[in-house]
């Protein structure tokens, strides 16, 4: 059972020229989740916080492609990140 109070983070990677869909490249709970966010911020990678989505993605294994039922919500995240990138 997942402790709902414990922070969860999942990192995705997507290359539109070679990937069919985003893949899970890191995931963790608690301190590991904090470290994932810290590394992302240190490398100017946008962090999008959505607890429900994080919990769904956490159920995947590292290297897994996101399932089709998450395409729409992850596409919204990618659009959000693209807007941030354009503004920089």
Steps between C-alpha positions, in 0.01 A plus 500: 500500500630846407522756779300795363695748714834406348619705204531321166692620194528350155726626223408456135707528186362557153671554167241579235730385221561151640254411780146376450404637843676634812692249711555481875868571570489543879257460786510512874330573830597722790862611487552340157208709369659812649829412327328450164349849526830649618694352206234620257518854637883496495484414129221749420254221426145621567321330788127443462322403818191284478460254787240281327707471181817432699329212679379352170845528343667358811328168431705467180851360489806702399532469123126448447319710244194673643174318423254638245248593769749761628585651159260795532604607848871460424452693175362787709816487712718506188311804368549673836875425488526620139345833603754535780784421260376761249483768767867447596 
